[in-house]
């Protein structure tokens, strides 16, 4: 009965609740709210605070309901529907729904299986219930897709916002796990997730990747890339894009290759709030604002999760996220707000910061530079950088670097600026500093041409080879 009541509403209100709002070239967005992780069985006063902000758009990033908490019941379509019906009847939800349009994606708990992915046997039934609840029109192409991803564009040129809602569940491969361990700082005993080197592992699936490329090629001034799990943070042992490094690298590369400006990531899942920043991934600073805890935030102080990319955080307390766009001033304000609507985290910067910097006309792109004439099987840094996970031989002139750990390790860089996206690093470990390299220092290699043999890995999104054997590194005499 509650399900029927949900959809017996005026046409305008029905349109406002659709999972993928239609493009609207006339609607200028100034205030966008977002959040994730709402247990429908607990109080949700935060919906009233979000409605009080009067946002132009609400983005739901997943765990919009929790269908799998009762371990005594198997998750079935009927159970999922029951949880949606509870949410539909909440006064705060009704108020928010009447306040602004919504767009949504799912995460594991509304998908129906904790940390679940492609193996979930009722994912298609769950998808239909998702579309039914959020009012996706019966003739929408989204009904026939595998996955709940969607996108919409708002506003005219110069004030154009593109919202891209990713689906990180439907096609996601099984994750690699390590030995059970106590996960500090939570005192949890569980299997941590480890980076997978499986070439077939995926998050999005081929069809969604193709669709995403098309979206990133569309014109927009600001792009909100919505992911149910964190993209940038990689140090904690839970779900994140870094669990399948090749997929995250593919995402970064796609943003670079399409030269899509204005991208910011909005994410959820972690039951905390934080802002992360990576500077060398897409050609300009990439922010990831995590808002996870509409009513699932810790109710008292807890230690922060490890995250070397963190700018600031809200490790406890329920909250929601907000993106405020001041088009006249040309600025973006990323915010987290508590249940009272008070700002607890804020970062403001110019929209122009999120732009690929065009090179000077006399600068050549790396692909325009003539290839070095190298022996067969030996690669340039640019070629080797494309072989992450593979064992290769790379050759380059050492333009910069340094010794670290009291000279026990030496960094050899192919570019003067190690932050350059063209830079490739050879790391000489202590194990290799024997024999001919026993007394080696950085000056031993400075301005020399070296050839290194090893597996290409990423360290902070920069490609490198680590040398553990003396024979794997040599200085090449050049004419």
N, C-alpha and C positions, 0 to 999 in steps of 0.2 A: 504493500500500500504506500509506503513512504517513497518508493521509487517512482510511483505514478505521480505523487504530489510534486516531486522534484521537477518534473518536466511539464506540468500543467502551469505554464507561466506565459506572460506576454512575449511576443516575438522579439522585441528589443532586448528583454532580459535574457531570453534564450540565446540570442546571438552573443551577448556579453560573456557567456559562460563557455563558449566553444573552446576546445582544446588548442586549436591553432587559429588564432584570430586572423581574419582576412586582411590583406594589405589595405592600407588607408593612407593615400598620398596627402590627404588634407589634415590628418590628425598629427599635430606636433606633440611629441612626448617630452615632458619636463620632469615628471616624477614617476619612477618605476620601482615597485616594491617586489621583493622576492623572498623565498624561504623554502625550507624543507623540514621533514621529520616532525609529523604531527600525529600522535597517537589519539585516534578518535574516541578512545575510552577514557581519556583524561581531560580535565578542563582546558579550554583553549581561549582564554581571554585575550590573547594576542591578536586574534582576528579583529577585535574591536579597535585595537590600537592601529592596525594597518588601515582599516577603513577610515579612521580619524585623519590619517595622513592624506586621504583622498588621492590616491595614486592614479595616474592615467592608465596604468597597466599593472597586473599582478602576474608574476611568474612563479609557478610551482615546480620545484626542481626534484621532486620525488619523495617517496615515503609519505605521500599525501594521506594514506591510511596505513595501518599496520594489520595485515591480514594473517600473519603467521606467528603471532606471539603466544597463542594458546597451544602448547605442545601436546595437549591431550586430544586435539582435533586435527585431522588431516586437512590441508588447505585444498578446498574445492571451489568451483565457480560460485556455489551457493554461499560459502563462507566469505569470499571476496565481496559478493554483492551485499551481504549482511553488513559488512564494515562500511561500504559506501553509503548504505542507507542510514547508518548512525551519523556519519558526517553530514549527510544531507539535511538531517533534522536539527543540527546545532544552530542556535540563534546567531552566534557570531559568524558562522559560515554563510548563513543566509544574508546577513548584513553586508559582508564583504563581497559576496557574489553580486549583490545589487549595486555596489559602489563603482565597480570598474570591470573592464574586460579581463579575461584570464587566458594565459597559455600554460600548458603543463607538459611535463614528461614524467616518467616513473623511475623509481629505484627499486631495490630488492624487495622491500616489505610490501609495497603495493603491486609489484610484479607478482609476488606470491611466495618467494623462497629466499631466505636469508642468504646473502652473497650469491644468489642464483644467477644463471645465465642460460645459454642455449640448451642446456640439458633439462630444463624445467618442462615437465610433460604437458602442462595446461597453459603454456604461454599464449597460445592463440585465443583460448577462451578468456584469459585474463585481459588480453588486448581488447577484445570486443567489449568487455565490461568497462574498461577504461574509457573507450570512446563513447559508450552509452552514457556514462556518468557525466563526462565533460561536454556532452552535446555535440559531438562531431556529426555533421549532417550525414544522412544515410547515403547520399550520392557523392560524398567526398572521396577523392583518390586516396586519402589517408586510411580509409577503411580497408583498402585492398593491399596496403603495404605490409611488409613483414617488419614490425616495429612501430613505435609511436612517435617517431621524429617528425618535426614540423618547423616551419619558418614563416615569418611575416615581416613586412617592411612598412614603416610609418613615416609620414612627413615628406615635405618637398626637398629638393636638392639644397644642400647647405644645412638642413636640419633633419636629415634622413637617418632613422634608426632601424637597423635590421636585427631581429631576434631569431636566433637559431637554437632550437631545442633538440639536443641529441638524445638518442636512445643507446645507452651503454649496457643494456641487458639482453635484448632479444638474441643477438648473435655472439655474445661474449663467450669466449672459450673458457674452459676450466683453468683455474689459477694454480700456479706452482706453490707448494707449501713446504716449509721447513719442519724441523723437529719441534715438538711442543716445548714451549718455554714460557717463563713468567714475563709478561709484557709490561715493563715499567713505562709510565709511572702508575699504572692502573692495578697492578697486582693480579692481572688476569693470566690464567694458564690456558694457552691455546696454541694452535699452529700458526706461525707468522707467514704471511705471503712473501714470496721471493720473486725477483725479476725472472721472467720466463724467456728463454732463448728459442722457444719453439717458433719456427718461421711461419707456421700455419695459425698461430694464436691471433685472435682479433677481438676488437671491441665493437666495431660498427658494422662489419659486413660489407661486401663489395658494392651492393646497391646503394647503401647509405653513404659510403665514401664518394661515389660518383655524384650523388645528389649534393653532398656537402661542397664538393668542388664547384658545382654550378652556382650554389648559393654565394660562395666567397668571391665569385667573379662579378656578382651584381653590384651596382654602385651603392655605397652607403657611407655616411660620415662617422657613425658609431655602430659597432656590431657587438651584440651581447651573445656570446657563445655559451650556452647553458649546458652544463654537464652534471649529472647526478652525483658523480664522484670527483674528487680533486684531480686537477690536471698537473699542477706544478709541484706540490708537496710530494716528496719521495722518501723521506727518512722514517716515517712511521710504518708499522708492520701490517696495516690494514688495507682495505681496498683503495686503489688509486690507479691512475693511468700508467704510472711507472712500473706497475706489475707486469706490463707487456711493453717494454721499452721501445720496440720497433714500431708499435702503434702510436706511441706518443711522438716519436721522432717523425713519423709519417704526418701527424697532425701539424707539427711545427713546420715541416717542409712544405706542406700544402699551403699554409698561410704565407710562407715566404714566396713560393712559386707563383701564387695568384696575386701577390703584392696587395693583399687585402688589408687595407688600413682600418684603424679604429677598433680592432679586436680587443675585447676584455672577456675574461672567463668568469662566469658565475657558477658556483658549485655548492654541493651540500654533503650529506651523508655522515659527517664525523661527530655530530652532537656537540659541536663547538663552533665558534666563529673566528676567522682569521683572514688576514690579507697577505698574500704571497706575491712575489715579484721575481721574474727572471728577465735578464737584460739581453741575452745573446741568442735567443731562440728564434725570433720571427723577424728581426730587422728593426725592432723598436721595443720599448719596455712592454712586457706582457704581464698584466695583473690577473690574479685569480682571487676573487672575493668569495669566501666560503661562509654561507649562512645556514646553519644546521641546528635547529633547536626551537621550532615553533612552540613545542612543549616538551622537548627531549633534552634540553641543555641540563648539565649537572646543576643541582640545586645548592651546591656549595663549592668553595674554591677547590680546584684541582690543578696539578702541575700541567704545564703545556706539553703537547706532543712535540717530539723532535722535528724541526723543519728549518733547514738552513736558508730557505728562501723567504722566511716570515718577515713581514714589515711590522705588523702589530696584530694583536689578538684579543679575543674575548673567550677564554677557555672555560667559562662556566656561565650559567644563566640562560634563560630562554630569550630569544631575540628574532628579529627579521632583518633583512638587508634592504638597502635603498640605493638607487642610482639617480642622482639629481643632475639634470643637464641645464646649465645656464647658457643658452644659445647666444645671448647678447654679449656676455663676457667671454664666451668660448671656452668654458670650463666644465669639468666633470667632477662630481663629488661622490665618492664611494663611501657608504656608511653602513654601520650596524646599529640597530636601535633595540632597546630592551622592551619588556612588556608594557611599560608606561609610555613608550614612544620616545624616550630620551636617547640621544646619540651617545654611544659608548665607544665607537671607533669611527674615524673620519680621515679620508685622504682626498685632497683636492688637487687637480692638475689640469693643464690646458689640453683640450681635445687634440690640438696640433702635435702633442707629444706622441700620439699613436699613429704615426705616419712613417712609411718607408722613406728614408732619406735618399733622394736622387743624387747620383754621383755627378761630379763636374763633367762637362762635355769631353774634356781631355783625358778623363779617367777611363780605363778599359775595365770591363767586367772580367772576372776570372776566366769565363769561357771564351773571351776574345783574345786572351794571351796565347801566344804560340806555345804548343806543347813541347816540353823538353824531350830531347831525343835520348831515350833511356833504353837499356837492354831489355829484351823481351822478358816479361814477367815482373818487371820493376815498375812501380807506380809513382806518379806525382802525388803530392799531398791532396790535391783536389780529387784525384781518382781514388785514393785510399780512403778518403772520408766517406765515400759512398759504399764502403765494404764493411760496415759495422758488423761485428760477429764473425768476420772471416780472417784467416791468417794470410797476410800479404807481405810483400817487400816494398818499402817506401824509401824514396831518396829525395833529399832536399839540402839546401845550404842553410846552416844554422845562423839565423839572424838575431836571435835573442835567447835568453834563458837564464838559469841560475842554479846554484847548488843549494840544497835544503837539508834539514836534519844533520847539521854539522858536517856537510859534505858527503853524507852517505847516500844521497840521491841527487841526481842531476837532471834538470829539465832542459830540453833542447827544443826550441820553437822555430817553426818555418817562417813566422812573421815577426816583425819588430814589436807589434802590439799583440800580446797573447789573448786579448779580448776580441781580436778580429775574427769574424766568422770564417775567414779563409785559413786561420791558423791550425796547424797540426803539431802535436807535441809527441816527442819521444822521451819517455821517462826511464832513465837508467837507474835501476835499483842496486842496492848494496851487493846482492848476489852476483851481479854482472861485473862488479868492480874488482876483478881479479886478473891475473896474467897481464896482458898488455894495457888493461884499464885500471890496474891496481892503484896507481898514483894519479889517475885522471881527475881533472877539475873541469869546471865549465870552460876555462880558457883552452883546454885541450881540443875542444870541438868548435869554439867560436869562429865563425866565418869559414868553417870547413864544410865540405859536402859529405853528408853521412848517408849510410844505407842501413835501415833497420828491418828486422824480420820478426814479425809477431802478430798477435790478434788485435784487431782494431776494436776498441771499446770507447764508450762515451764517459767523460768525467765532466759533470756540470754542463752537459750538452756540447762539449768540445771533444773532437776525436783525438785519440792518442793510442800509442803502442807502449806497453811496458816491457822493458828488457830485463830478463833475469839471468841470461847466460852471456858470457863474454863473446862467444862466437856469433851471436845474433846482431852484433853492431860492428860496423866498420867505417873507417874514413876512406872516402874515394878520392884518388888523385885525379884531378882534372887538368886539362891543358889550358 
